[in-house]
Amino acid sequence: MNKGRRVAGMLLLVCSLQAAIAQTKPRARDLGVPFEGTPGPLNAITDVKGVEVGHTTLISGSGPLRVGVGPVRTGVTAVLPRGRDNSDPVFAGWFTENGNGEMTGTTWVEESGFLEGPVMITNTHSVGVVRDAVIAWRVKHGQPKESEYWWSLPVVAETWDGWLNDVNGFHVHPEDAFHALESARGGAVAEGNVGGGTGMICYEFKGGIGTASRKLTEKQGGYTVGVLVQCNHGSRDILRIAGVPVGQEISEDPAYPKDRGSIIVVVATDAPLLPHQLKRVARRVTLGLGRNGGIAGNGSGDIFIAFSTANSGAYSYEHSTTPTMMANDQLDAVFQATVEATEEAEVNAMVAAQTMVGINNHRVIALPHEKLREVLRKYHRLR
C-alpha cells in the first residue's frame, strides 16, 4: 500500500470514530421540530428489519483547489436491503422527478421489478468506480447459483459535491466502496457530513445524509417505512421546516447564487408490495421534499428508489413463485409514511451536518440549531 492509501486508511478509521460520535448529536426532534406520524425505535431506515447502512468518509487537505490533490470532501454510502450476508433480490421500483442526475442499473430494475445487490450513493464523478467496485465485491462474496454465471447491474446514484470537494480529482477508490459495504450494519445510522453526503449542501446549509422512519398502526398492518436521503439541493429562500419559512428567516451566509445540486432518496419497507406499487411509493417522495420547499429545479437530479424486504425467495431463475401483495386500497398509509419520513430525513440531515470549509476556502454553514428554534417559536411551531 502506498503512502496516500495508508493515509486514506487512517482517515477511514478516524471518520468511523467520528460517525459513532455523530450519533450523540441532536436530531430534529431533539430540537423540538414538530413532525407528524410515529417513528420506529431508531427513526431510521434500519428500522426495516434486515436493512444495513455503511459509510466511507474522505476528508483531507485545505486551501486552494489542486485537481488530483484536494481538498477532499467526499465519500460513499451503501444501503443493503437484506444485509451483507443475504443476496436474495428484493422487489423494487424507481422514479425520477427531474433527470439532471444519475442512478445506474435502473433500466433493469424497471424491466425486471427486482433490485439485486446494494444501493450505493457517492459524488457525480465517482459513479463509475463505485459501480465497478460493487461488481468486484459481489464476485468476491458470492458465487453463481442457478444461472451458472455471475453478472451484475449495480444501482449507484450521485449528487455533485464540487463546491466543497475536488470532484475532478477522482479521490474515491474501489477500496472506499468496499469499506462502505463491509462496514454496513443495522442500528443507528450516522447522519450529516458522512459517506456520500460528506461534501453536500442542502438549501445552502450544510447537507448530507439523513434518515427517518414511520411505523404503521396494527390496523394498517404494523409495517415499517424507512427513508434515507443524500440531500444536496435547494436555494435558501425556499426552505421551509414544519411549514415555517426558515430560509427567509435565516438568510445570512448563503453558499452560492443558485441551486446547483440534487437529491437521492432510498425508501425501504417490509410491507408486501410489488414493483408497480413500489414505483407508486417512490413517486410520493416528491411530496415529502415539497413540504421542505423542494421544487425539483432544472439543474437538480431528483431520483428515488423504493424496495420491499417482504416476499423473500420470490426471485427464481426457473420456478414460478407466489408473492403476496397489499391491496391498493391499503396503500394510503404507506404513502403517508413515505411523505412524512422523507420530510423528516432531510431535516435530520441538515440538523446533523456541521459547518464545512472546502476547496478555495468555500465555507458552508450548518443550520444553526438555536436560530432554528427561535424561528419555530416565532411562528408558534416549537414542540
LUMSEMI-67621 format. One record per residue (C-alpha): residue number from 0; x, y, z; residue in three letters. Coordinates in Angstrom, 3 decimals. Example, Ala and Ser with C-alpha at 12.3 -4.5 7.8 and 13.67 -1.06 7.14 Angstrom:
LUMSEMI-67621
i	c1	c2	c3	aa
0	12.300	-4.500	7.800	ALA
1	13.670	-1.060	7.140	SER
//
This chain:
LUMSEMI-67621
i	c1	c2	c3	aa
0	0.000	0.000	0.000	MET
1	1.404	3.425	-0.963	ASN
2	1.628	6.349	1.390	LYS
3	-1.501	8.018	0.019	GLY
4	-3.643	4.984	0.611	ARG
5	-2.142	4.446	4.077	ARG
6	-3.241	7.974	4.904	VAL
7	-6.680	7.197	3.498	ALA
8	-6.835	4.083	5.659	GLY
9	-6.095	6.154	8.735	MET
10	-8.735	8.613	7.584	LEU
11	-11.338	5.881	7.352	LEU
12	-10.632	4.896	10.936	LEU
13	-10.894	8.485	12.125	VAL
14	-14.121	9.021	10.209	CYS
15	-15.587	5.800	11.572	SER
16	-14.993	7.166	15.055	LEU
17	-16.498	10.485	14.029	GLN
18	-19.581	8.706	12.728	ALA
19	-20.003	6.928	16.045	ALA
20	-19.689	10.226	17.908	ILE
21	-22.149	11.839	15.481	ALA
22	-24.910	9.648	16.801	GLN
23	-24.765	11.544	20.107	THR
24	-25.621	14.804	18.321	LYS
25	-29.190	16.097	18.461	PRO
26	-31.646	15.278	15.715	ARG
27	-34.515	17.426	14.527	ALA
28	-36.981	16.034	17.064	ARG
29	-34.494	16.727	19.847	ASP
30	-34.650	20.412	18.895	LEU
31	-38.435	20.357	19.149	GLY
32	-39.193	20.354	15.423	VAL
33	-42.779	19.047	15.135	PRO
34	-43.366	16.184	12.721	PHE
35	-46.410	14.072	12.014	GLU
36	-46.550	10.311	12.382	GLY
37	-44.984	7.710	14.667	THR
38	-41.312	6.864	14.051	PRO
39	-39.767	3.458	14.576	GLY
40	-37.422	2.819	17.529	PRO
41	-34.371	4.244	15.719	LEU
42	-36.243	6.679	13.482	ASN
43	-34.038	5.367	10.676	ALA
44	-34.167	3.268	7.531	ILE
45	-32.660	0.448	9.579	THR
46	-35.945	0.141	11.470	ASP
47	-36.893	-2.025	8.490	VAL
48	-35.579	-5.399	9.601	LYS
49	-32.525	-6.589	7.676	GLY
50	-31.543	-3.232	6.172	VAL
51	-27.915	-2.241	6.790	GLU
52	-26.112	1.045	6.079	VAL
53	-22.381	1.730	5.771	GLY
54	-20.303	4.832	5.065	HIS
55	-16.837	5.720	3.893	THR
56	-15.957	9.346	4.651	THR
57	-12.964	11.023	2.975	LEU
58	-11.785	14.375	4.343	ILE
59	-8.308	15.796	3.782	SER
60	-6.493	18.973	2.818	GLY
61	-7.418	22.647	2.857	SER
62	-6.931	25.812	0.848	GLY
63	-6.819	26.337	-2.914	PRO
64	-8.049	23.646	-5.281	LEU
65	-5.337	21.456	-6.766	ARG
66	-7.043	18.945	-9.022	VAL
67	-5.970	15.437	-8.059	GLY
68	-4.649	16.608	-4.687	VAL
69	-7.597	18.216	-2.943	GLY
70	-9.054	19.441	-0.726	PRO
71	-11.114	16.247	-0.441	VAL
72	-14.640	16.288	0.982	ARG
73	-16.423	13.221	-0.341	THR
74	-17.264	9.559	0.271	GLY
75	-19.556	6.605	-0.348	VAL
76	-22.735	5.359	1.337	THR
77	-24.075	1.809	0.970	ALA
78	-27.632	0.604	1.676	VAL
79	-28.041	-3.186	1.693	LEU
80	-31.701	-4.292	1.622	PRO
81	-31.137	-7.658	3.327	ARG
82	-27.688	-7.043	4.785	GLY
83	-24.252	-8.177	3.657	ARG
84	-24.923	-11.883	4.139	ASP
85	-28.154	-12.197	2.157	ASN
86	-28.104	-11.728	-1.617	SER
87	-31.785	-12.545	-2.160	ASP
88	-33.110	-9.822	-4.523	PRO
89	-35.960	-7.570	-3.415	VAL
90	-38.906	-6.175	-5.320	PHE
91	-38.222	-2.538	-6.238	ALA
92	-39.434	0.451	-8.206	GLY
93	-37.822	3.783	-9.046	TRP
94	-38.885	7.258	-10.123	PHE
95	-37.173	10.430	-11.246	THR
96	-38.829	13.794	-10.631	GLU
97	-36.065	15.655	-12.504	ASN
98	-33.399	13.903	-14.506	GLY
99	-30.254	16.034	-14.196	ASN
100	-28.502	13.208	-12.351	GLY
101	-27.603	9.547	-12.449	GLU
102	-28.748	6.288	-10.912	MET
103	-27.273	3.319	-12.743	THR
104	-28.979	-0.052	-13.028	GLY
105	-32.495	1.358	-13.078	THR
106	-33.264	0.123	-16.580	THR
107	-33.129	-3.447	-15.271	TRP
108	-34.991	-2.528	-12.085	VAL
109	-37.775	-1.169	-14.296	GLU
110	-37.734	-4.186	-16.575	GLU
111	-37.360	-6.974	-14.009	SER
112	-39.012	-5.458	-10.956	GLY
113	-36.083	-6.565	-8.786	PHE
114	-33.181	-4.840	-7.060	LEU
115	-30.196	-7.174	-6.915	GLU
116	-27.482	-6.074	-4.505	GLY
117	-26.960	-2.784	-2.664	PRO
118	-27.866	0.805	-3.425	VAL
119	-24.704	2.938	-3.431	MET
120	-24.527	6.745	-3.268	ILE
121	-21.445	8.867	-3.984	THR
122	-20.384	12.017	-5.871	ASN
123	-21.128	12.657	-9.528	THR
124	-17.734	11.743	-10.957	HIS
125	-17.256	8.620	-8.841	SER
126	-20.289	6.668	-10.065	VAL
127	-18.204	4.570	-12.447	GLY
128	-15.568	3.444	-9.983	VAL
129	-18.183	2.628	-7.338	VAL
130	-20.254	0.665	-9.855	ARG
131	-17.252	-1.425	-10.883	ASP
132	-16.274	-1.915	-7.241	ALA
133	-19.718	-3.309	-6.401	VAL
134	-19.373	-5.882	-9.167	ILE
135	-15.971	-6.913	-7.826	ALA
136	-17.321	-7.064	-4.262	TRP
137	-20.255	-9.244	-5.290	ARG
138	-17.999	-11.618	-7.241	VAL
139	-15.712	-11.916	-4.223	LYS
140	-18.524	-12.512	-1.727	HIS
141	-20.851	-14.744	-3.691	GLY
142	-20.940	-17.491	-6.245	GLN
143	-23.218	-18.061	-9.222	PRO
144	-26.294	-20.094	-8.405	LYS
145	-28.883	-21.444	-10.808	GLU
146	-27.775	-19.172	-13.638	SER
147	-24.292	-20.764	-13.760	GLU
148	-22.728	-17.372	-14.439	TYR
149	-22.179	-14.202	-12.482	TRP
150	-23.365	-10.814	-13.711	TRP
151	-24.406	-7.582	-12.079	SER
152	-26.014	-4.250	-12.964	LEU
153	-25.385	-2.278	-9.745	PRO
154	-27.540	0.629	-8.624	VAL
155	-25.248	3.590	-7.965	VAL
156	-26.537	7.150	-7.555	ALA
157	-24.867	10.515	-7.190	GLU
158	-25.087	14.152	-6.209	THR
159	-22.493	16.842	-7.032	TRP
160	-20.121	17.965	-4.272	ASP
161	-17.868	20.181	-6.395	GLY
162	-18.416	23.338	-4.330	TRP
163	-16.511	21.803	-1.422	LEU
164	-14.718	18.801	-2.921	ASN
165	-12.091	18.237	-5.618	ASP
166	-14.716	16.377	-7.628	VAL
167	-12.456	16.095	-10.694	ASN
168	-9.649	14.593	-8.616	GLY
169	-11.275	11.132	-8.518	PHE
170	-10.493	10.539	-4.849	HIS
171	-12.986	7.700	-4.376	VAL
172	-11.271	4.342	-4.999	HIS
173	-12.603	0.772	-5.107	PRO
174	-11.444	0.102	-1.560	GLU
175	-13.613	3.013	-0.368	ASP
176	-16.683	1.345	-1.830	ALA
177	-15.574	-1.965	-0.283	PHE
178	-15.261	-0.271	3.120	HIS
179	-18.772	1.181	2.901	ALA
180	-20.127	-2.275	2.085	LEU
181	-18.088	-4.156	4.680	GLU
182	-18.860	-1.644	7.430	SER
183	-22.613	-1.726	6.783	ALA
184	-24.600	-2.503	9.911	ARG
185	-28.095	-2.294	11.298	GLY
186	-28.806	0.026	14.200	GLY
187	-28.321	3.786	14.383	ALA
188	-27.246	5.486	11.158	VAL
189	-24.644	8.269	11.134	ALA
190	-26.001	11.444	9.515	GLU
191	-24.755	14.752	8.167	GLY
192	-21.180	15.050	6.875	ASN
193	-20.665	11.333	6.319	VAL
194	-20.338	8.917	3.424	GLY
195	-21.598	10.124	0.088	GLY
196	-23.056	13.138	1.871	GLY
197	-19.714	14.447	3.147	THR
198	-19.430	17.414	0.784	GLY
199	-23.120	18.036	0.074	MET
200	-25.152	21.216	0.558	ILE
201	-28.891	21.487	1.239	CYS
202	-30.785	24.769	0.858	TYR
203	-27.374	26.470	1.153	GLU
204	-26.845	24.992	4.600	PHE
205	-24.506	22.059	5.042	LYS
206	-26.392	18.946	3.996	GLY
207	-25.547	15.271	3.568	GLY
208	-27.048	12.021	4.807	ILE
209	-30.292	11.912	6.778	GLY
210	-32.756	9.208	7.720	THR
211	-36.140	8.681	9.380	ALA
212	-38.876	6.068	9.629	SER
213	-42.564	5.626	10.281	ARG
214	-44.410	2.765	11.954	LYS
215	-47.881	1.932	10.700	LEU
216	-50.567	1.019	13.219	THR
217	-51.565	-2.597	13.706	GLU
218	-54.838	-1.833	11.948	LYS
219	-52.785	-0.611	8.976	GLN
220	-50.689	-3.771	9.040	GLY
221	-47.980	-2.783	11.535	GLY
222	-45.442	-2.319	8.738	TYR
223	-42.420	-0.002	8.789	THR
224	-41.326	2.518	6.174	VAL
225	-37.766	3.847	6.348	GLY
226	-36.131	6.592	4.284	VAL
227	-32.511	7.605	3.693	LEU
228	-31.615	10.772	1.782	VAL
229	-28.457	12.251	0.363	GLN
230	-29.574	15.878	0.141	CYS
231	-27.717	18.404	-1.978	ASN
232	-30.375	20.670	-3.460	HIS
233	-32.425	23.812	-2.962	GLY
234	-31.851	27.537	-2.577	SER
235	-32.043	29.161	0.838	ARG
236	-35.096	31.330	0.249	ASP
237	-37.445	28.407	-0.400	ILE
238	-36.543	26.276	2.630	LEU
239	-39.448	25.539	4.925	ARG
240	-39.287	23.427	8.092	ILE
241	-42.523	22.419	9.809	ALA
242	-44.295	24.840	7.478	GLY
243	-42.157	27.787	8.599	VAL
244	-40.117	29.890	6.082	PRO
245	-36.832	29.129	7.829	VAL
246	-34.707	30.006	4.802	GLY
247	-36.105	33.526	4.665	GLN
248	-35.663	33.993	8.397	GLU
249	-32.058	32.685	8.460	ILE
250	-30.609	34.327	5.366	SER
251	-27.026	35.013	6.398	GLU
252	-24.001	33.262	4.857	ASP
253	-25.562	31.953	1.647	PRO
254	-23.490	29.338	-0.162	ALA
255	-23.971	30.276	-3.825	TYR
256	-26.288	32.316	-6.060	PRO
257	-28.459	29.468	-7.380	LYS
258	-29.365	25.824	-6.786	ASP
259	-26.537	23.582	-8.013	ARG
260	-27.464	20.246	-6.512	GLY
261	-29.567	17.106	-6.476	SER
262	-31.135	14.660	-4.053	ILE
263	-31.159	10.874	-3.903	ILE
264	-33.748	9.107	-1.758	VAL
265	-33.929	5.419	-0.815	VAL
266	-37.201	4.086	0.627	VAL
267	-37.334	0.710	2.373	ALA
268	-40.372	-1.112	3.712	THR
269	-41.348	-4.534	4.984	ASP
270	-44.854	-4.142	3.567	ALA
271	-45.533	-6.766	0.869	PRO
272	-45.506	-4.569	-2.212	LEU
273	-44.977	-5.483	-5.855	LEU
274	-42.783	-3.432	-8.218	PRO
275	-45.607	-1.326	-9.663	HIS
276	-46.708	-0.444	-6.119	GLN
277	-43.154	0.431	-5.109	LEU
278	-42.917	2.793	-8.061	LYS
279	-46.015	4.488	-6.691	ARG
280	-44.288	4.752	-3.304	VAL
281	-41.175	6.256	-4.903	ALA
282	-43.310	8.941	-6.528	ARG
283	-44.561	10.057	-3.101	ARG
284	-41.024	11.064	-2.092	VAL
285	-41.551	14.255	-4.091	THR
286	-44.428	15.250	-1.789	LEU
287	-42.191	14.917	1.249	GLY
288	-39.496	17.057	-0.350	LEU
289	-42.126	19.599	-1.314	GLY
290	-43.016	20.052	2.346	ARG
291	-39.473	21.381	2.859	ASN
292	-39.673	23.677	-0.157	GLY
293	-38.221	21.428	-2.859	GLY
294	-39.163	22.385	-6.430	ILE
295	-37.041	19.881	-8.428	ALA
296	-35.136	22.687	-10.147	GLY
297	-33.784	22.446	-13.679	ASN
298	-30.263	21.572	-12.570	GLY
299	-31.339	19.040	-9.959	SER
300	-31.283	15.263	-10.184	GLY
301	-34.201	14.167	-8.011	ASP
302	-34.052	10.371	-8.233	ILE
303	-35.713	7.892	-5.878	PHE
304	-35.791	4.119	-5.415	ILE
305	-38.092	2.080	-3.175	ALA
306	-37.795	-1.587	-2.227	PHE
307	-39.623	-4.136	-0.095	SER
308	-37.934	-6.745	2.085	THR
309	-41.117	-8.853	2.093	ALA
310	-41.567	-11.806	-0.249	ASN
311	-38.182	-13.378	0.384	SER
312	-37.481	-16.101	-2.135	GLY
313	-39.674	-14.519	-4.801	ALA
314	-36.746	-14.371	-7.195	TYR
315	-36.128	-17.593	-9.102	SER
316	-34.348	-18.466	-12.339	TYR
317	-36.503	-21.497	-13.123	GLU
318	-39.593	-21.782	-10.937	HIS
319	-42.842	-19.910	-10.555	SER
320	-43.301	-18.161	-7.224	THR
321	-46.363	-16.815	-5.454	THR
322	-45.662	-13.446	-3.838	PRO
323	-48.106	-11.610	-1.614	THR
324	-49.172	-8.000	-2.037	MET
325	-51.107	-5.364	-0.159	MET
326	-54.373	-4.309	-1.695	ALA
327	-54.077	-0.988	-3.471	ASN
328	-56.797	0.401	-1.222	ASP
329	-54.474	-0.185	1.753	GLN
330	-51.580	1.830	0.335	LEU
331	-52.558	5.256	1.634	ASP
332	-50.891	4.572	4.984	ALA
333	-47.643	3.599	3.210	VAL
334	-47.835	6.707	1.026	PHE
335	-48.341	8.933	4.058	GLN
336	-45.479	7.273	5.931	ALA
337	-43.197	7.838	2.949	THR
338	-44.073	11.519	2.735	VAL
339	-43.588	12.066	6.477	GLU
340	-40.320	10.109	6.725	ALA
341	-38.862	11.868	3.672	THR
342	-39.631	15.280	5.131	GLU
343	-38.008	14.411	8.452	GLU
344	-34.988	12.612	6.967	ALA
345	-33.981	15.717	5.028	GLU
346	-34.278	17.955	8.086	VAL
347	-32.283	15.409	10.105	ASN
348	-29.505	15.658	7.531	ALA
349	-29.265	19.419	7.966	MET
350	-29.518	19.279	11.761	VAL
351	-26.735	16.679	11.970	ALA
352	-24.413	18.380	9.493	ALA
353	-21.592	20.630	10.650	GLN
354	-20.096	23.744	9.080	THR
355	-17.503	22.766	6.474	MET
356	-14.743	24.603	4.623	VAL
357	-13.663	23.063	1.345	GLY
358	-11.880	23.931	-1.878	ILE
359	-10.757	27.542	-2.314	ASN
360	-11.926	28.115	1.270	ASN
361	-15.585	27.828	0.284	HIS
362	-17.459	27.806	3.572	ARG
363	-20.924	26.342	4.062	VAL
364	-22.540	26.903	7.438	ILE
365	-24.532	24.343	9.368	ALA
366	-28.174	25.023	10.089	LEU
367	-27.908	26.921	13.417	PRO
368	-29.891	24.990	15.990	HIS
369	-30.793	27.826	18.339	GLU
370	-31.788	30.146	15.496	LYS
371	-33.971	27.377	14.116	LEU
372	-35.669	27.078	17.482	ARG
373	-36.154	30.839	17.630	GLU
374	-37.805	30.863	14.213	VAL
375	-40.081	27.952	15.099	LEU
376	-41.011	29.724	18.328	ARG
377	-41.767	32.931	16.424	LYS
378	-44.275	31.052	14.281	TYR
379	-45.656	29.083	17.271	HIS
380	-44.353	25.801	15.882	ARG
381	-41.866	24.755	18.547	LEU
382	-42.956	21.479	20.052	ARG
//
